[in-house]
Amino acid sequence: MRVMLFTTTLLFLCLANAQQHVESITMKDSLIQALRNNIELKIESYNPKLSEFDLTIAKSNFDTTFTSGFSYTSSNRAALNNFASNENLAGRFNLGLRKANTLGGVASIDYQLNYNKDLEANGIFAIDTAWSGTLTLTLTQPLLRNFGVGTNTTGIRTAENDLKSSYYAFEQQSLNLVTSVQQAYWDLINARENYELQRQSLRQTQNLYKITQARIKAGSLAAADILNAERNVAQVRDSLIVAEQQVLLAEDQLKRFIRPLDTRYYANVRLIPVERPYFTPIETNFDSSLRYALKHRQDLKQNLLAIENSTLNVDFQKNQLLPTLDLTGSINFTGVQENHPDALDDVFDGDFPTWSVQLQLEVPLGNRAARSRYQQALMQRKQLELQHNQIQSQIIWDLRRAILNLNIASRRVYTARKTRELAEKQLANEENKFRAGIIPLFQVQETEQDLTSARINEINTIITYQKAIYALDQAEGALDRVLNKYNIRISPK
């Protein structure tokens, strides 16, 4: 009977516009389309990708750098007498490699080739040519400020945490969307059930109208009683129009999530949810929900990463309070010959090494900037720790409210069901009494309206219970559990 009425409702709604067609849709279909098409989620999905670039940039500080240069100079210089001049040609070519290490040091290797030619003119023309090459190995290592793996990898570890945090933000956005779609889906079911019950009410009211006409013809009722019956039919028809409006609004709300930019879909498609209202009570336990939420809530995970990043910053700023003491060691090998190959041989033979060791100390007097940054980092970490407590308090409140609403909704389903059963029995009794002429029409009409309200209220309580379950899932941060239920996988990539 319920399926037949539902099908009749669909046909009635679709006959108004021949261009419209019916599309049955499941909850899973709604979620998949929303996760694929939602604009806000697409925007959020870019943040992990952007964070990956930030991580690559942070790691690039330890990339090897290649350097190279070339110069050529020609100069003329006047000699001591007015009849002579010197012309000099000089060229320089160098190449090298630089690489920073995680201890804070920088190692480099450089090779420099110099070419020099003197042309003398003083009655006698002479040429003096020299090639010189130098290979230099240098290591600069901080010993106090900027020393240590932890200090020099702060940017990388911070970027890694930011990347994780961006994934948690994407999960949070996904959970919010999934919850909204589930609630919109059940709102549409509720609106259609309400519309169907209003149609049933209209049929019952029209039936009472026919009975009233028959009794007036039989002389058991006054002719004026027909006005009351007609007024009741008009009121129910008005309620049916309002119910139809709610169906259309609920459809548009669901369409907004699954096809946000498809205007033809808005206008030409009538969505028919496949799921039917059902009530399956579930057990709740605050302690287990709290344990689950503290492990899975995305905002809490993000806060923990922010605290970790703040601790990294505290350690870095603490290191910056130290004086600068840098150790620099270098060794070079030089070769000088009239031609390049011989000069290069001298370099790699290592016959003429030169080495040096240098310590450079720098102590900032006052050091107010570094001290201020360190105190600021400590304060920011304390602030984040307090925010952690605030989020935990919010989780406790969210769970208590969600569980309370769920338990109350469960109890209301039972009372609404009982109220509807009693209203059905009362209407059946009063319809028999009305046919027998025992009670007036308005009393039956009131009872029929009470039954319609009871039926609508029963559906509302079942839908409210379902939405309360989704609210509890959201309060627990249970994205994986919800998606696993529908065998759905998501990724921002």
C-alpha positions as CSV (number, residue, x, y, z in Angstrom):
1,M,0.0,0.0,0.0
2,R,2.8,2.4,1.0
3,V,4.8,1.7,-2.2
4,M,1.7,2.2,-4.4
5,L,1.0,5.6,-2.7
6,F,4.6,6.6,-3.1
7,T,4.5,5.7,-6.9
8,T,1.3,7.6,-7.3
9,T,2.9,10.6,-5.7
10,L,5.8,10.5,-8.1
11,L,3.6,10.4,-11.1
12,F,1.6,13.3,-9.8
13,L,4.7,15.4,-9.3
14,C,6.1,14.7,-12.7
15,L,3.0,15.2,-14.8
16,A,3.2,19.0,-14.2
17,N,6.2,19.2,-16.5
18,A,6.7,16.7,-19.3
19,Q,10.4,17.7,-19.7
20,Q,11.2,16.4,-16.2
21,H,12.3,12.9,-15.6
22,V,12.7,10.8,-12.4
23,E,16.1,9.8,-11.2
24,S,16.3,7.3,-8.4
25,I,19.3,8.0,-6.1
26,T,20.8,6.0,-3.3
27,M,22.7,7.5,-0.3
28,K,26.0,6.1,-1.7
29,D,25.3,7.7,-5.1
30,S,24.7,11.0,-3.4
31,L,27.9,10.8,-1.4
32,I,30.1,9.8,-4.4
33,Q,28.7,12.6,-6.6
34,A,29.1,15.2,-3.8
35,L,32.7,14.1,-3.0
36,R,33.5,14.3,-6.7
37,N,31.7,17.6,-7.6
38,N,31.6,19.7,-4.4
39,I,33.4,23.0,-5.1
40,E,34.5,23.7,-1.5
41,L,36.1,20.2,-1.3
42,K,37.9,20.7,-4.6
43,I,39.3,24.0,-3.3
44,E,40.5,22.3,-0.1
45,S,42.0,19.4,-2.1
46,Y,44.7,21.8,-3.5
47,N,46.1,22.6,-0.1
48,P,47.9,19.2,0.3
49,K,49.4,19.6,-3.1
50,L,50.6,23.1,-2.2
51,S,52.1,21.8,1.0
52,E,54.0,19.2,-0.9
53,F,55.7,22.0,-2.8
54,D,56.5,23.7,0.5
55,L,58.2,20.5,1.7
56,T,60.2,20.2,-1.5
57,I,61.3,23.8,-1.2
58,A,62.4,23.2,2.4
59,K,64.4,20.1,1.3
60,S,66.0,22.1,-1.5
61,N,68.2,23.9,1.0
62,F,70.4,20.8,1.0
63,D,70.6,20.5,-2.8
64,T,74.0,20.7,-4.5
65,T,74.7,24.0,-6.3
66,F,76.8,24.3,-9.4
67,T,78.7,27.6,-10.0
68,S,80.6,28.7,-13.1
69,G,82.0,32.0,-14.4
70,F,84.2,33.5,-17.1
71,S,85.9,36.8,-17.6
72,Y,88.2,38.3,-20.2
73,T,90.2,41.6,-19.8
74,S,92.4,43.6,-22.1
75,S,94.4,46.5,-20.7
76,N,97.1,49.0,-22.1
77,R,99.5,50.6,-19.7
78,A,102.1,53.4,-20.4
79,A,105.8,52.5,-19.9
80,L,108.4,54.7,-18.3
81,N,109.5,56.2,-21.6
82,N,107.2,57.8,-24.1
83,F,108.2,55.3,-26.8
84,A,107.0,52.1,-25.1
85,S,103.7,50.6,-24.0
86,N,102.5,47.4,-22.3
87,E,99.4,45.5,-23.4
88,N,98.0,42.8,-21.1
89,L,95.4,40.2,-21.9
90,A,93.8,38.2,-19.0
91,G,91.2,35.5,-18.8
92,R,89.6,33.7,-15.9
93,F,87.3,30.7,-15.9
94,N,86.0,29.0,-12.8
95,L,83.6,26.2,-11.8
96,G,82.5,24.7,-8.5
97,L,80.1,22.8,-6.4
98,R,78.4,23.8,-3.1
99,K,76.4,21.7,-0.7
100,A,75.1,22.3,2.7
101,N,74.8,19.5,5.3
102,T,72.3,18.9,8.1
103,L,74.9,19.9,10.7
104,G,74.8,23.4,9.4
105,G,78.1,23.3,7.5
106,V,78.8,24.1,3.8
107,A,81.3,22.1,1.8
108,S,82.6,23.4,-1.5
109,I,85.0,22.5,-4.2
110,D,86.2,25.1,-6.8
111,Y,88.6,25.0,-9.7
112,Q,89.9,28.3,-11.2
113,L,91.9,28.7,-14.4
114,N,93.7,31.9,-15.1
115,Y,95.3,33.0,-18.4
116,N,97.7,35.9,-18.6
117,K,99.5,37.3,-21.6
118,D,101.8,40.4,-21.7
119,L,102.7,42.1,-25.0
120,E,105.6,44.5,-24.8
121,A,106.4,47.1,-27.5
122,N,109.7,49.0,-27.2
123,G,111.4,48.5,-30.5
124,I,111.5,44.8,-29.7
125,F,108.2,42.7,-29.7
126,A,108.0,40.0,-27.0
127,I,105.2,37.8,-25.7
128,D,105.0,36.4,-22.1
129,T,102.2,33.8,-21.5
130,A,101.2,32.1,-18.2
131,W,98.5,29.6,-17.3
132,S,97.7,29.0,-13.6
133,G,95.1,26.6,-12.1
134,T,93.9,26.4,-8.5
135,L,91.8,23.6,-6.9
136,T,90.3,24.7,-3.6
137,L,88.4,22.5,-1.0
138,T,86.6,24.5,1.7
139,L,84.5,23.4,4.7
140,T,82.7,26.0,6.9
141,Q,81.1,24.6,10.0
142,P,79.1,26.5,12.7
143,L,80.0,25.4,16.2
144,L,77.4,27.2,18.2
145,R,74.6,29.1,16.4
146,N,73.1,27.1,13.5
147,F,74.8,23.9,14.6
148,G,73.0,20.6,14.7
149,V,70.7,18.4,12.7
150,G,67.6,19.5,14.7
151,T,68.3,23.1,14.1
152,N,69.0,22.8,10.4
153,T,66.1,20.5,9.6
154,T,63.5,22.6,11.4
155,G,62.1,23.8,8.1
156,I,61.7,20.3,6.7
157,R,60.0,18.9,9.8
158,T,57.7,21.9,9.9
159,A,56.8,21.4,6.3
160,E,56.1,17.7,6.9
161,N,53.8,18.5,9.7
162,D,52.1,21.2,7.6
163,L,51.5,18.6,4.9
164,K,49.9,16.2,7.4
165,S,47.8,19.0,8.7
166,S,46.5,19.8,5.2
167,Y,45.4,16.2,4.8
168,Y,43.6,16.4,8.1
169,A,41.9,19.7,7.0
170,F,40.8,17.9,3.8
171,E,39.4,15.0,5.9
172,Q,37.5,17.5,8.1
173,Q,36.0,19.2,5.0
174,S,35.1,15.8,3.6
175,L,33.4,14.8,6.9
176,N,31.4,18.0,7.0
177,L,30.3,17.5,3.4
178,V,29.4,13.8,4.0
179,T,27.3,14.8,7.1
180,S,25.5,17.6,5.2
181,V,24.7,15.3,2.3
182,Q,23.4,12.6,4.6
183,Q,21.2,15.0,6.4
184,A,20.0,16.6,3.1
185,Y,19.2,13.1,1.8
186,W,17.0,12.3,4.8
187,D,15.4,15.8,4.7
188,L,14.3,14.9,1.1
189,I,12.9,11.6,2.4
190,N,11.1,13.4,5.2
191,A,9.6,16.0,2.8
192,R,8.4,13.3,0.4
193,E,6.9,11.3,3.3
194,N,5.2,14.4,4.5
195,Y,3.8,15.1,1.0
196,E,2.5,11.5,0.8
197,L,0.8,11.8,4.2
198,Q,-0.9,15.0,3.1
199,R,-2.2,13.3,0.0
200,Q,-3.6,10.5,2.2
201,S,-5.2,13.2,4.4
202,L,-6.7,14.9,1.3
203,R,-8.3,11.6,0.2
204,Q,-9.7,11.0,3.6
205,T,-11.1,14.5,3.7
206,Q,-12.6,14.2,0.3
207,N,-14.2,10.9,1.4
208,L,-15.7,12.7,4.4
209,Y,-17.0,15.4,2.0
210,K,-18.8,12.7,0.0
211,I,-20.3,11.1,3.1
212,T,-21.5,14.6,4.2
213,Q,-23.2,15.1,0.8
214,A,-24.9,11.8,1.1
215,R,-26.2,12.5,4.6
216,I,-27.5,15.9,3.5
217,K,-29.4,14.3,0.6
218,A,-30.7,11.7,3.1
219,G,-31.9,14.5,5.4
220,S,-29.8,13.5,8.4
221,L,-27.6,16.7,8.1
222,A,-28.4,20.3,7.4
223,A,-27.3,21.8,4.1
224,A,-25.1,24.3,5.9
225,D,-22.9,21.4,7.1
226,I,-21.4,21.1,3.6
227,L,-19.5,24.4,4.1
228,N,-17.6,22.9,7.0
229,A,-16.6,19.9,4.8
230,E,-15.6,22.2,1.9
231,R,-13.5,24.4,4.2
232,N,-11.7,21.3,5.5
233,V,-10.9,20.1,2.0
234,A,-9.5,23.5,1.1
235,Q,-7.3,23.6,4.1
236,V,-5.9,20.2,3.4
237,R,-5.2,21.2,-0.2
238,D,-3.3,24.2,1.0
239,S,-1.2,22.0,3.3
240,L,-0.5,19.7,0.3
241,I,0.8,22.7,-1.7
242,V,3.1,23.6,1.2
243,A,4.3,20.0,1.4
244,E,5.1,20.0,-2.3
245,Q,7.1,23.2,-1.9
246,Q,9.2,21.5,0.8
247,V,9.8,18.6,-1.5
248,L,11.2,20.9,-4.2
249,L,13.3,22.8,-1.7
250,A,14.7,19.6,-0.3
251,E,15.5,18.3,-3.8
252,D,17.4,21.5,-4.6
253,Q,19.4,21.3,-1.4
254,L,20.6,17.8,-2.3
255,K,21.2,18.9,-5.9
256,R,23.3,21.7,-4.6
257,F,25.7,19.2,-3.0
258,I,25.9,16.7,-5.9
259,R,25.6,18.9,-9.0
260,P,26.3,22.5,-7.9
261,L,26.7,24.0,-11.3
262,D,24.3,21.9,-13.4
263,T,21.3,24.3,-14.0
264,R,19.5,21.7,-16.3
265,Y,19.8,19.1,-13.5
266,Y,18.1,21.5,-11.2
267,A,15.2,22.2,-13.6
268,N,14.7,18.9,-15.3
269,V,15.4,16.1,-12.8
270,R,13.2,14.9,-10.0
271,L,15.2,13.1,-7.3
272,I,13.7,10.0,-5.8
273,P,15.6,8.7,-2.7
274,V,15.7,4.9,-2.7
275,E,16.2,4.5,1.1
276,R,13.1,4.3,3.2
277,P,12.7,5.6,6.8
278,Y,13.7,3.0,9.3
279,F,14.5,2.9,13.0
280,T,17.3,0.7,14.3
281,P,18.3,1.7,17.9
282,I,22.0,1.7,18.6
283,E,23.9,1.6,21.9
284,T,25.9,4.6,23.0
285,N,28.7,4.9,25.5
286,F,30.3,8.3,26.2
287,D,33.6,6.9,27.4
288,S,34.2,4.8,24.3
289,S,33.0,7.7,22.0
290,L,35.4,10.0,23.8
291,R,38.4,7.6,23.3
292,Y,37.5,7.3,19.6
293,A,37.1,11.1,19.2
294,L,40.4,11.8,20.9
295,K,42.1,9.5,18.4
296,H,40.3,10.5,15.2
297,R,39.1,14.1,15.5
298,Q,40.8,16.0,12.7
299,D,40.9,19.4,14.6
300,L,42.7,17.8,17.5
301,K,45.2,16.1,15.2
302,Q,45.9,19.5,13.5
303,N,46.4,21.1,16.9
304,L,48.9,18.5,18.0
305,L,50.9,19.1,14.8
306,A,50.8,22.8,15.5
307,I,52.2,22.2,19.0
308,E,54.9,20.1,17.5
309,N,55.8,22.8,15.0
310,S,55.8,25.3,17.8
311,T,58.2,23.2,19.8
312,L,60.5,23.0,16.8
313,N,60.4,26.7,16.6
314,V,61.2,27.1,20.3
315,D,64.3,24.9,19.9
316,F,65.4,26.8,16.8
317,Q,65.0,30.2,18.5
318,K,66.8,28.9,21.5
319,N,69.8,28.0,19.3
320,Q,69.7,31.5,17.8
321,L,70.5,32.9,21.3
322,L,74.1,31.5,21.0
323,P,77.0,33.5,19.7
324,T,78.2,32.8,16.2
325,L,81.4,30.7,16.1
326,D,82.3,29.4,12.7
327,L,85.2,27.1,11.8
328,T,86.5,27.4,8.3
329,G,89.1,25.1,6.9
330,S,90.5,25.1,3.3
331,I,93.2,23.6,1.2
332,N,94.2,24.4,-2.3
333,F,96.5,23.1,-4.9
334,T,98.1,25.5,-7.5
335,G,99.9,25.0,-10.7
336,V,101.6,27.6,-13.0
337,Q,103.0,26.8,-16.4
338,E,103.2,28.2,-19.9
339,N,100.5,25.9,-21.1
340,H,97.2,24.7,-19.6
341,P,97.9,20.9,-19.6
342,D,101.1,21.3,-17.6
343,A,99.4,23.7,-15.2
344,L,96.6,21.2,-14.7
345,D,99.1,18.4,-14.0
346,D,100.7,20.5,-11.3
347,V,97.4,21.0,-9.6
348,F,96.5,17.4,-9.4
349,D,100.0,16.4,-8.5
350,G,99.6,18.4,-5.3
351,D,103.1,19.7,-5.4
352,F,102.2,23.2,-4.1
353,P,99.5,22.8,-1.4
354,T,98.3,25.7,0.7
355,W,96.0,25.2,3.7
356,S,94.3,27.4,6.3
357,V,92.1,27.2,9.4
358,Q,90.1,30.1,10.7
359,L,87.8,30.7,13.6
360,Q,85.3,33.5,13.4
361,L,83.4,34.7,16.6
362,E,80.5,37.1,16.6
363,V,78.8,38.0,19.9
364,P,75.7,40.3,19.6
365,L,75.6,42.7,22.5
366,G,72.2,42.7,24.1
367,N,70.8,40.2,21.6
368,R,67.3,41.6,22.1
369,A,65.9,40.4,18.8
370,A,66.9,36.8,19.4
371,R,65.6,36.9,23.0
372,S,62.3,38.4,21.9
373,R,61.8,35.8,19.2
374,Y,62.6,33.0,21.8
375,Q,60.1,34.4,24.3
376,Q,57.5,34.8,21.5
377,A,58.0,31.2,20.5
378,L,57.5,30.0,24.1
379,M,54.3,32.1,24.4
380,Q,52.9,30.8,21.1
381,R,53.5,27.2,22.2
382,K,51.7,27.9,25.5
383,Q,48.8,29.4,23.6
384,L,48.6,26.3,21.4
385,E,48.6,24.0,24.4
386,L,45.7,26.0,25.9
387,Q,43.9,25.6,22.5
388,H,44.5,21.9,22.8
389,N,42.6,22.0,26.1
390,Q,39.9,24.1,24.5
391,I,39.5,21.6,21.6
392,Q,39.2,18.7,24.1
393,S,36.5,20.6,26.0
394,Q,34.7,21.2,22.7
395,I,34.9,17.5,21.9
396,I,33.4,16.6,25.3
397,W,30.6,19.1,24.8
398,D,30.0,17.9,21.2
399,L,29.8,14.2,22.3
400,R,27.5,14.9,25.3
401,R,25.1,16.9,23.1
402,A,25.2,14.3,20.3
403,I,24.6,11.4,22.6
404,L,21.9,13.2,24.5
405,N,20.1,14.1,21.2
406,L,20.4,10.6,20.0
407,N,19.0,9.1,23.1
408,I,16.1,11.5,23.2
409,A,15.4,11.0,19.6
410,S,15.3,7.2,20.2
411,R,12.7,7.6,23.0
412,R,10.6,9.9,20.9
413,V,10.3,7.4,18.1
414,Y,8.6,5.0,20.5
415,T,6.2,7.6,21.9
416,A,5.4,8.9,18.4
417,R,4.7,5.4,17.1
418,K,2.3,4.8,20.0
419,T,0.6,8.1,19.4
420,R,0.1,7.3,15.7
421,E,-1.3,3.8,16.5
422,L,-3.8,5.3,19.0
423,A,-4.8,8.1,16.6
424,E,-5.6,5.4,13.9
425,K,-7.8,3.5,16.2
426,Q,-9.6,6.7,17.4
427,L,-10.2,7.8,13.8
428,A,-11.6,4.4,12.8
429,N,-14.0,4.5,15.8
430,E,-15.2,8.1,15.1
431,E,-15.7,7.4,11.4
432,N,-18.1,4.6,12.3
433,K,-19.9,6.9,14.8
434,F,-20.1,9.6,12.2
435,R,-21.7,7.3,9.6
436,A,-24.1,6.2,12.3
437,G,-24.9,9.9,13.0
438,I,-23.7,9.8,16.6
439,I,-21.0,12.5,16.4
440,P,-20.8,15.7,14.3
441,L,-18.5,16.1,11.2
442,F,-16.1,18.5,12.8
443,Q,-15.1,16.0,15.5
444,V,-14.1,13.5,12.8
445,Q,-12.2,16.2,10.9
446,E,-10.2,17.1,14.0
447,T,-9.4,13.5,14.7
448,E,-8.3,13.0,11.0
449,Q,-6.0,16.0,11.3
450,D,-4.6,14.7,14.5
451,L,-3.8,11.4,12.8
452,T,-2.0,13.1,10.0
453,S,0.0,15.2,12.4
454,A,0.8,12.0,14.4
455,R,2.0,10.2,11.2
456,I,4.1,13.2,10.2
457,N,5.5,13.4,13.7
458,E,6.5,9.7,13.6
459,I,8.4,10.2,10.3
460,N,10.0,13.3,11.7
461,T,11.2,11.5,14.8
462,I,12.7,8.6,12.7
463,I,14.5,11.1,10.4
464,T,15.7,13.1,13.5
465,Y,17.1,9.9,14.9
466,Q,19.0,9.2,11.7
467,K,20.4,12.7,11.6
468,A,21.4,12.4,15.2
469,I,23.5,9.3,14.3
470,Y,25.3,11.4,11.7
471,A,25.8,14.2,14.2
472,L,27.5,11.7,16.5
473,D,29.7,10.4,13.7
474,Q,30.7,14.0,13.0
475,A,31.4,14.7,16.7
476,E,33.6,11.6,16.8
477,G,35.5,12.5,13.6
478,A,34.4,9.1,12.2
479,L,35.1,9.8,8.5
480,D,36.7,6.4,7.8
481,R,33.9,4.6,9.5
482,V,31.2,6.4,7.5
483,L,33.0,5.9,4.2
484,N,33.7,2.3,4.9
485,K,30.0,1.7,5.4
486,Y,29.5,2.7,1.8
487,N,32.8,1.3,0.5
488,I,34.0,4.7,-0.6
489,R,37.6,5.9,-0.8
490,I,38.7,9.5,-1.1
491,S,42.0,11.3,-1.8
492,P,42.9,14.9,-2.5
493,K,45.2,13.8,-5.3
